[in-house]
Amino acid sequence: RRQRRARPHPLAGLTTPLPPQRREILLEVSLRLQVVGLPVAGFFLIVGQVWAGVAVLAGLALNLVTMMALRRREDPGHWTWITIADLLLVATAVLVPSGGILSPAAPWMLAAPLFAAYLFGFRGGLITGISAGLTMAGLWARHEFIGPLPDGLPASVGPTFHLFLALGAIAMVLWIADSWRQSIQHQIQSRAETEGQLRGGLEHLSDPVILLEPDETDVIGCRVGYANAAARAVLAPLEEAGLRLRDLLAEPDLREVRRRMLQVGADAEPLVRRGLRHPLNGRTYDYKVANWGDGGVLVLHDVTERAEVEERLRAATAEAESANRAKSEFLANMSHEIRTPMNGILGMATLLLDGDLDDEERDALETIRTCAESMCELLNDILDLSKIEAGRLEFEEVEFDLDQVLEEVLDSLAVKAAAEGLEWNVFHDPEVPTDLIGDPTRLRQVLINLAGNAVKFTEQGEVVVEVRLAGRGERHADLTFEVRDTGVGIPPEKIPLLFEKFTQADASTTRNYGGTGLGLAISKQLVESMGGSIEVESQVGRSSVFRFTLRLPLAPRAPHRQAPPDALVGRRVLVVDDLETNRRVLAGMLRGLGCRYTCAADGEEALRRLTEARAEGDPYSFLISDRRMPGMDGLALAERVRSLPEHDDCHLILLGSTPREDLTLERTAGFEACLWKPVKSAQLAREMLAVLGASGEATGPAGPPPGRPAAAAESRPAAPAAPAEPRRPDPRWKGPVLLAEDNQVNRKVAVRLLEKYGIEVVAVENGAEAVEEVQKRDYAMVFMDCQMPVLDGYAATGRIRELGGRYADLPIVAMTAHAMIGDREKCLAAGMTEYLTKPVHVPRLEAVLERFLARGPAPAGGGGRP
C-alpha cells in the first residue's frame, strides 16, 4: 500500500508541548470552569434564559473532554485552545443576557487572552485578544447603534448574580496573574539551580572551561563571565603578568571570536583550533569556541603530551625519510656500479660464445654468463622490491600485442628449459583477444617469474603457460593466466609461505635449488596492483598450478595483421606428439596459418590416419612429428612412412628438443626440416614454406606436393645472443649510429654488438663530444649514457634538442646503468626517446633497433638478425 504523507496540523504553528506545571494549571482551570459553570448554566435555565444555559453547558461539555484528554497524558497544546474557546463561549453566553457591554461579567473577556498569553506567549495572547476584542466590539456596536441589551435577569436575583459574576471574573484574572508570576519565579529559580549545578559540574572538569559574556568594548567582543578551576589555573599566570584572555589567542582567532560574539544567537559551527601554546606555562592546548546563549563558551584541552609525542613522531618520520633517501641513494649507486661491470662481463661473454671454442672453453663461458644473468636477476628483484615497499611502483596503460608478450616469455626460458630436458610451451586459446591495453612489461615479468620458478623446481616432464578467456565485455576481456608444471609440488601447509619475502617453502629448497624467495612475493604484489590475485594448486610430487585472472581493456583498433601465406592455406597437416600440450600448441599455430590439421598421439595412430586420408583422396601435405615418443619414436615413424611409396608426397618435419649440428640420422630417416622446441608460429611457417619452395610448390595451390627434396633444413629457436660475426653495413638498417659512453669496456661491448648487426657505429666519450659529433653527419639514432664527464647525457640531450630541425625528432636512446625509481621518467623528461638499462638485454636491444632503424623486411640471403 502507498503510505500517506503526514500532513501538518493546522494549529501546529500555534501550539507547543506544555511543561508539566502548565498541564497542572490547565487541569485546575478546567476544573474551576466546571465548578463555576454548572451553577451558572442551571441559573440561566431556571430564569428562562435557555439559549444562554445551553451555550454554557456546551462549553462545559468541551471543557470536560479537555480534562479527560489531559488526564490521558495527551499533548495539551491543542486542548488548551479548546479551553480558551470555552472561556470565550461562556463569557459571551453570560454577557449577552446580563446587559452586554455594561454587564459586570465583562472582565471574563480579559481572562481568556491573559490565559492564552500565559500558556502560549505573545502570539497566543494576541490571537485570543483579537477574538475577545471582536466580541466586545460587537457588543459595543449593539449598545451604541441599537441600544443596550436588556438585562434578562429577574430583578430579585439580578444584583446578586451580577455581584457573583464580577467577583468571579476578578478572582479568575487575579488567579491567572498570580499563577503566571509564580511560574516566572519558578523558572528563575530553576535556571539559577541549573546554572549552579552546571558550574558545580564544570568545577570538577579537568578541561578548562570559560563562559564568555558579550562586551562590545573589549577587543574580542566579550569578557570572562565564569571560569572553572582548571580555567582559573590557566588564566592566573596571565593575570599575574598583566595579560588577559586576548593575549592567549592568535590575531586571526581574535577577529573570528569577536565576529561570533557580536552575532548573538547565531547558529554557527564551533571555531576549533589546535596547537595553542600558552605563553607562560609552556603547555599546549586545543580549543573550541561556540555560541552559547547570549555569549559563548571557550573549552581548552591540554594536549601537551600528545604534542610531544607528535613532535617525536615527526622527528622519527624525518629521520626515517632521511634513512630511506640514504637507502635509495645507496641502491642507486650500487645498482649503477654493479650494472656497469656486469654489462661488460655479459657482453664480452656473449660475444666470445659466438666464436670458435672447444667444449671446455664454451662451458666456462656459459657458466660466466649464467652467473652474471643470475646476479642481474637478483639485482632487478631487489630494485623491484624497493619500489613496491616505497609505494612508487608505476604501471603503464599502453596498447600491446599479447602474442608478442607470450613469445618473449617463451624465448626467455627456452634455453633453460631445454638444458633441463623439459617440454616448454607458451600458448593461448583461439578465442583469446590479443590486442589489449595494459602494462606488458609487468605482465611479462610476472609470467617469467612464475614460469622460471616452475622450470627450477621441475626435474622432468613439462612446464606450460596457458592463457584462457574467462569472460568478455564490450570493452574488456577477463583473461586467466595459468602456469603448470610437473615438478616437486608444494605441501598444503607451506603454500601460505610462498609469497613471503625471502622465504622458501622449505629450508632445504635454497640449498637444493637456490633463489632468494623474492620472485613470488614480487609477482603477488604486481598481480594485485593490476587488479588480480594469485591462486595456487599443488600435489606433492606431481604438479603445481599458479593461476591469476586480469581484466584488461581491449585496444580500440586492432593493428593490421599479416594474412597467412597463400601457399599454406588449406594444406592438410598431421601432428604427431605423445604430449597433449604440444599437440594443442601446434594445432593453434596451424589454425592461424589457415591449415587443416589432425593430431595423433603415437606412431601407430599416425600411420593409420595417413592411410585413411589417402583412401579418402585427401592426403596429408605435411607430417610434423616429435623426436622422442614411447614405442615408435619420430625416426622410426619417418622410416615407416618413407618405406610406403603411396606417402612419398608427404613432407616430413621433425620436432626436436635439443639443438644439434649433426642431423645425419634425421636426414637419413627422411626428414626435410627440423624445428627445435619451443616452436614459434613464424618459424613453423618459414620452414613449411622453405620445404614447399625446395620442391617447387611454394606458389602452387594447396595440395599434395609432387616430390620431396633430398636435403634437410634446420630451424633453431632465437636465443638471446648477439650475431655470430661482424658484417658489412646491412641495407636493412638505417645508419650510422652515434654512441656516447665514457666507460671503455661498455663502449667496446656496445660497438661490437651493434657492428655484429651490420650497423655502422661512431663512438664518443662524453656528452660534449656527442653534441659536436651529431652535427657532422646525418645520424639515424644516438645511444646516450647518462652519467658521463664534461657533459652528462641529460644535458647533452637537451642541447641536441635545442638545435631544432631534424634534431628535434632524432631518436635518442638512453643506455644507462641507472635503473632506480624515476630514472626512466627522468630520461624521457630530458628529451630522450627510449630507455635501456645495463646490462643490455639483447632482445630488448633488437626491439629498439627494429623500432627506430629498420628500413623494411630483410633482403633474401642476409640482413636482420643472424
Sequence and secondary structure as in RCSB ss.txt:
>XXXX:A:sequence
RRQRRARPHPLAGLTTPLPPQRREILLEVSLRLQVVGLPVAGFFLIVGQVWAGVAVLAGLALNLVTMMALRRRED
PGHWTWITIADLLLVATAVLVPSGGILSPAAPWMLAAPLFAAYLFGFRGGLITGISAGLTMAGLWARHEFIGPLP
DGLPASVGPTFHLFLALGAIAMVLWIADSWRQSIQHQIQSRAETEGQLRGGLEHLSDPVILLEPDETDVIGCRVG
YANAAARAVLAPLEEAGLRLRDLLAEPDLREVRRRMLQVGADAEPLVRRGLRHPLNGRTYDYKVANWGDGGVLVL
HDVTERAEVEERLRAATAEAESANRAKSEFLANMSHEIRTPMNGILGMATLLLDGDLDDEERDALETIRTCAESM
CELLNDILDLSKIEAGRLEFEEVEFDLDQVLEEVLDSLAVKAAAEGLEWNVFHDPEVPTDLIGDPTRLRQVLINL
AGNAVKFTEQGEVVVEVRLAGRGERHADLTFEVRDTGVGIPPEKIPLLFEKFTQADASTTRNYGGTGLGLAISKQ
LVESMGGSIEVESQVGRSSVFRFTLRLPLAPRAPHRQAPPDALVGRRVLVVDDLETNRRVLAGMLRGLGCRYTCA
ADGEEALRRLTEARAEGDPYSFLISDRRMPGMDGLALAERVRSLPEHDDCHLILLGSTPREDLTLERTAGFEACL
WKPVKSAQLAREMLAVLGASGEATGPAGPPPGRPAAAAESRPAAPAAPAEPRRPDPRWKGPVLLAEDNQVNRKVA
VRLLEKYGIEVVAVENGAEAVEEVQKRDYAMVFMDCQMPVLDGYAATGRIRELGGRYADLPIVAMTAHAMIGDRE
KCLAAGMTEYLTKPVHVPRLEAVLERFLARGPAPAGGGGRP
>XXXX:A:secstr
         TTTTT     HHHHHHHHHHHHHHHHHHHHHHHHHHHTT HHHHHHHHHHHHHHHHHHHHHHTT  
HHHHHHHHHHHHHHHHHHHHTTBTGGG TTTTHHHHHHHHHHHHHHHHHHHHHHHHHHHHHHHHHHIIIII    
B S TTTHHHHHHHHHHHHHHHHHHHHHHHHHHHHHHHHHHHHHHHHHHHHHHT SS EEEEEE TTSTTSEEEE
EE HHHHHHHHHHHHTT  GGGTS HHHHHHHHHHHHSTT     EEEEEEE TTT  EEEEEEEEETTEEEEEE
EE HHHHHHHHHHHHHHHHHHHHHHHHHHHHHHHHHHHHHHHHHHHHHHHHHHTS   HHHHHHHHHHHHHHHHH
HHHHHHHHHHHHHHHT      EEEEHHHHHHHHHHHHHHHHHHTT EEEEEE TTS  EEEE HHHHHHHHHHH
HHHHHHT SSSEEEEEEEEEEE SSEEEEEEEEEE SS   GGGGGGTTSTT  SSHHHHHHH   SHHHHHHHH
HHHHTT  EEEEEETTTEEEEEEEEEEEB SS        TTTTT EEEEE S HHHHHHHHHHHHHTT EEEEE
SSHHHHHHHHHHHHHHT   SEEEEES  SSS HHHHHHHHHT GGGTT EEEEEESS  S  HHHHHHT SEEE
ESS  HHHHHHHHHHHHHHTT TTS SS  S   SS EEE    S   SS  S  TTB   EEEE   HHHHHHH
HHHHHHTT  EEEESSHHHHHHHTTTS  SEEEE SS SSS HHHHHHHHHHT GGGGS  EEEEES  STTHHH
HHHHTT SEEEESS  HHHHHHHHHHHTB SS  TTS S  
